[in-house]
Amino acid sequence: MGLKIWHCLNVFWLLIFLATELFILLRRFDGAGAVQTPITRIIASIFLFCFFTIVAIIQLIIWLLIRKNKKTR
């Protein structure tokens, strides 16, 4: 049961990442009203990728702990 929830949460995170990336790439103006150039979009995408990489590493560590505990039972 635990890994089924795990996979659903990973799909949720993937959808959030894709929706946010699509929003960054398609918007013309940011929240302050500045025009988005290709460079600013790339920089925003890099920050988003770094954030989700950190989240993925944390999820990988938790997954390894869940798997280890499941094998010991």
C-alpha positions, 0 to 999 in steps of 0.5 A: 500500500505504501508504494502505491501512494508513493507512485501517486505522489511522484506523478503529482510532483511531475505534473506540478513540475510540467505545469510550472515549466509550461507556465514559465515558458509561455508567459509574456510578463512576470508578476512585476510586469517586466517583459520575459526574455528568453534569458529570463525564462531560461534562468527561471527554468534553471531555478525550477529544475534545481528546486525539483532536483532537491525534492527528487533527492529527498524523495529518493532517500525516503524511498530507500528508507521505505524499501529497506523497512519493507524488506526487514519485515 
